[in-house]
Amino acid sequence: MRVVSLTCSNTEILFALGCAEFLVGVDDQSDWPEEVLQGLPRVGPDLDIDLDLVESLRPDLVLATLTVPGHETVVEGLEARGLPFLAPAPTSIVDVYRDIRDVADLLGVPERAESLVRGLERATGIPDRDLSSESLAAVRAQREAALPPSAPRLLIQWWPKPVIAPGRRSWTHDVAVAAGFRNVLGLEDVISRPLTDQEVVELAPEVIVLSWCPEWAKVPAVRDRRVHCVPEAFLGRPGPRLVEGVEALRALIG
């Protein structure tokens, strides 16, 4: 089996499934585990994938994504070339369970997915079962209701200009709640959306987790020195390392 991975999350799922030897090429951003990736052909950054190079690697499977805005053009290119691919588009931790299983099935190792899913299930408290949107909403509401009144209001910043933060239809929302936070956009039925500086002030997050650090002097999290940098690898990649995302966020409460 020859596999080209076009996103960090897929690369890490492949590794966690014990199938790293299948990799014949990866995207430019894939950075873990370093020892596995050394020497592999790099096929470009997420929005500028060299499809000629991907095709030349003769993949039996290309692991793409639809979680990165603009990556749909890459998927269209794969389709046009007749390359076999999987392009996950998770919007909840339950979707991540499904995607891990889908990758494992395509690689012929379905049994290896179960320990990864169990780990995510234990970390997030979201049950591993086929949930309708209504059932998932009920589970999420139950988890949020169980948070203590003192649970800090959390803003996770995906992008600096404009500021983009995840809403309720994001696996990151599940990770935040599992860690004991209230997502400031948790009541909005969106995957993510841009925020103005004034909206950030009005949302009044008590904790901000970001990869970029703008100066929002009036925001409580900034004023109280509760701005933290958590690696994108632990929050922005819908795969098994989200367990580490839960742990990293949990540590901020203590």
C-alpha positions as CSV (number, residue, x, y, z in Angstrom):
1,M,0.0,0.0,0.0
2,R,1.4,3.4,-1.1
3,V,-0.1,6.4,0.7
4,V,0.4,10.1,0.3
5,S,-0.9,12.3,3.2
6,L,-1.8,15.9,2.5
7,T,-2.5,17.0,6.2
8,C,-0.8,16.7,9.5
9,S,-3.8,15.0,11.1
10,N,-3.9,12.2,8.5
11,T,-0.1,11.7,8.8
12,E,-0.5,11.3,12.5
13,I,-3.5,8.9,12.3
14,L,-1.4,6.8,9.9
15,F,1.5,6.7,12.3
16,A,-0.8,5.9,15.3
17,L,-2.3,3.0,13.4
18,G,1.2,1.5,12.9
19,C,1.2,2.1,9.2
20,A,3.9,4.7,8.8
21,E,5.7,2.4,6.4
22,F,2.9,3.0,3.8
23,L,3.8,6.6,3.5
24,V,5.5,7.6,0.2
25,G,4.9,11.4,0.5
26,V,3.6,14.0,2.9
27,D,2.6,17.7,2.9
28,D,5.0,20.4,3.9
29,Q,3.4,21.0,7.3
30,S,3.5,17.4,8.6
31,D,6.1,17.5,11.3
32,W,5.4,14.6,13.7
33,P,6.9,12.1,14.3
34,E,10.1,13.6,12.8
35,E,12.0,10.3,12.6
36,V,9.3,8.8,10.4
37,L,9.1,11.7,8.1
38,Q,12.8,12.1,7.4
39,G,13.6,11.6,3.7
40,L,10.0,11.4,2.5
41,P,9.1,13.5,-0.5
42,R,7.3,16.8,0.4
43,V,4.3,17.6,-1.9
44,G,3.7,21.2,-0.9
45,P,1.7,23.2,1.6
46,D,-2.0,22.5,2.2
47,L,-3.3,25.0,-0.4
48,D,-0.6,24.6,-2.9
49,I,-0.2,20.8,-3.3
50,D,1.9,19.7,-6.3
51,L,-0.6,17.3,-7.8
52,D,1.9,16.3,-10.5
53,L,4.3,15.2,-7.8
54,V,1.5,13.4,-5.9
55,E,0.5,11.5,-9.1
56,S,4.2,10.6,-9.8
57,L,4.4,8.9,-6.4
58,R,1.8,6.3,-7.7
59,P,-0.3,6.3,-4.5
60,D,-2.9,3.6,-3.8
61,L,-4.5,6.2,-1.5
62,V,-4.3,9.9,-0.9
63,L,-5.4,11.2,2.5
64,A,-6.7,14.7,1.9
65,T,-9.1,16.9,4.0
66,L,-12.0,19.2,3.8
67,T,-11.4,20.9,7.1
68,V,-8.9,23.4,5.6
69,P,-10.7,26.3,3.8
70,G,-9.7,26.2,0.1
71,H,-8.5,22.5,0.2
72,E,-11.6,21.6,-1.8
73,T,-9.7,22.7,-4.9
74,V,-7.0,20.1,-4.1
75,V,-9.7,17.4,-3.8
76,E,-11.2,18.5,-7.1
77,G,-7.7,18.0,-8.6
78,L,-7.4,14.5,-7.2
79,E,-10.8,13.7,-8.6
80,A,-9.8,15.0,-12.0
81,R,-6.7,12.8,-12.1
82,G,-8.6,9.7,-11.0
83,L,-6.5,9.3,-7.8
84,P,-8.1,7.3,-5.0
85,F,-8.5,9.5,-2.0
86,L,-10.3,10.1,1.3
87,A,-11.1,13.6,2.4
88,P,-12.4,13.8,6.0
89,A,-14.5,16.7,7.1
90,P,-15.1,16.2,10.8
91,T,-17.2,18.7,12.8
92,S,-17.2,16.8,16.2
93,I,-15.1,14.4,18.1
94,V,-17.6,11.6,17.0
95,D,-16.6,12.4,13.4
96,V,-13.0,12.0,14.4
97,Y,-13.8,8.5,15.7
98,R,-15.4,7.7,12.3
99,D,-12.5,9.1,10.3
100,I,-9.9,7.1,12.3
101,R,-11.9,4.0,11.6
102,D,-12.3,4.9,7.9
103,V,-8.6,5.3,7.5
104,A,-7.9,2.0,9.3
105,D,-10.4,0.2,7.1
106,L,-8.8,1.5,3.9
107,L,-5.4,0.4,5.2
108,G,-6.6,-3.0,6.0
109,V,-6.1,-2.7,9.8
110,P,-9.6,-2.0,11.2
111,E,-8.8,-3.5,14.6
112,R,-6.1,-1.0,15.3
113,A,-8.5,1.9,15.3
114,E,-10.2,0.7,18.4
115,S,-7.5,1.6,21.0
116,L,-7.2,5.1,19.4
117,V,-10.9,5.7,19.6
118,R,-11.0,4.4,23.2
119,G,-8.4,6.9,24.2
120,L,-10.2,9.8,22.6
121,E,-13.5,8.6,24.2
122,R,-12.0,8.5,27.7
123,A,-10.3,11.9,27.2
124,T,-13.4,13.7,26.0
125,G,-16.3,11.8,27.6
126,I,-18.2,11.8,24.3
127,P,-19.5,8.3,23.8
128,D,-18.3,6.2,20.9
129,R,-21.6,5.4,19.1
130,D,-23.4,6.5,16.0
131,L,-25.1,9.7,17.1
132,S,-27.7,11.7,15.2
133,S,-27.2,15.5,15.2
134,E,-30.0,15.7,17.8
135,S,-28.4,13.0,20.0
136,L,-25.0,14.6,19.8
137,A,-26.5,18.0,20.7
138,A,-28.1,16.4,23.7
139,V,-24.8,14.7,24.8
140,R,-22.9,18.0,24.4
141,A,-25.6,19.9,26.4
142,Q,-25.3,17.3,29.1
143,R,-21.5,17.7,29.2
144,E,-21.7,21.4,29.3
145,A,-24.4,21.4,32.1
146,A,-22.0,19.3,34.2
147,L,-19.3,22.1,34.1
148,P,-19.0,23.9,37.4
149,P,-20.1,27.6,37.5
150,S,-16.5,28.5,37.8
151,A,-15.5,27.0,34.5
152,P,-13.5,29.6,32.6
153,R,-14.7,31.1,29.4
154,L,-12.3,30.1,26.7
155,L,-11.5,31.6,23.3
156,I,-9.4,29.4,20.9
157,Q,-8.0,31.5,18.1
158,W,-7.4,29.8,14.8
159,W,-6.2,32.7,12.8
160,P,-5.0,36.2,13.7
161,K,-6.2,38.6,11.0
162,P,-9.2,38.3,11.0
163,V,-9.5,36.5,14.3
164,I,-11.2,33.2,13.6
165,A,-12.5,31.0,16.5
166,P,-14.4,27.7,16.5
167,G,-18.1,27.4,17.3
168,R,-20.2,24.5,18.4
169,R,-19.8,22.4,15.2
170,S,-16.1,21.8,15.8
171,W,-14.2,18.9,17.4
172,T,-12.4,21.7,19.3
173,H,-15.5,22.6,21.1
174,D,-15.7,19.0,22.5
175,V,-12.0,19.2,23.5
176,A,-12.5,22.5,25.3
177,V,-15.6,21.2,27.3
178,A,-13.8,17.9,28.1
179,A,-10.9,20.0,29.6
180,G,-13.3,22.0,31.8
181,F,-13.9,25.2,29.7
182,R,-16.8,27.0,28.3
183,N,-16.2,27.8,24.6
184,V,-17.2,31.4,24.1
185,L,-18.7,30.5,20.8
186,G,-20.2,27.3,22.1
187,L,-23.7,28.5,21.6
188,E,-23.3,29.3,17.9
189,D,-24.1,26.5,15.4
190,V,-21.1,27.2,13.2
191,I,-17.8,25.4,12.6
192,S,-15.9,28.7,13.1
193,R,-16.3,32.3,12.3
194,P,-14.3,35.5,12.2
195,L,-14.5,37.9,15.2
196,T,-13.9,41.6,15.4
197,D,-11.8,43.0,18.2
198,Q,-15.0,44.5,19.7
199,E,-16.7,41.1,19.7
200,V,-13.8,39.6,21.5
201,V,-14.1,42.3,24.2
202,E,-17.8,41.6,24.5
203,L,-17.4,37.8,24.7
204,A,-15.0,38.5,27.6
205,P,-12.9,35.3,27.5
206,E,-11.1,34.5,30.7
207,V,-8.6,32.3,28.9
208,I,-7.3,32.6,25.4
209,V,-5.5,29.8,23.6
210,L,-3.8,30.9,20.4
211,S,-1.0,30.4,18.0
212,W,-0.8,34.1,17.2
213,C,-0.6,36.7,19.9
214,P,-2.4,40.0,19.1
215,E,-2.7,42.7,21.8
216,W,-6.1,42.9,23.3
217,A,-5.4,44.9,26.4
218,K,-9.1,45.1,27.5
219,V,-9.8,41.4,27.3
220,P,-9.8,39.7,30.8
221,A,-7.5,36.9,29.6
222,V,-4.9,39.4,28.5
223,R,-5.3,41.7,31.4
224,D,-5.0,38.8,33.9
225,R,-2.1,37.3,32.0
226,R,-4.0,34.1,31.1
227,V,-3.0,34.0,27.4
228,H,-1.5,30.6,26.6
229,C,0.1,29.1,23.6
230,V,-0.9,25.5,23.0
231,P,0.7,23.8,19.9
232,E,-1.5,23.6,16.9
233,A,-0.5,19.9,16.8
234,F,-2.7,19.3,19.9
235,L,-5.8,21.2,18.8
236,G,-5.9,21.8,15.1
237,R,-5.4,18.2,13.9
238,P,-8.5,16.0,14.2
239,G,-6.7,12.8,15.2
240,P,-5.4,10.8,18.1
241,R,-3.2,13.7,19.5
242,L,-6.4,15.5,20.5
243,V,-6.0,13.5,23.7
244,E,-2.9,15.7,24.4
245,G,-5.0,18.7,23.5
246,V,-7.5,17.8,26.3
247,E,-4.6,17.4,28.7
248,A,-2.9,20.7,27.7
249,L,-6.1,22.6,28.2
250,R,-6.9,20.9,31.4
251,A,-3.6,22.0,32.8
252,L,-4.5,25.6,32.3
253,I,-7.4,25.4,34.8
254,G,-5.2,24.3,37.6
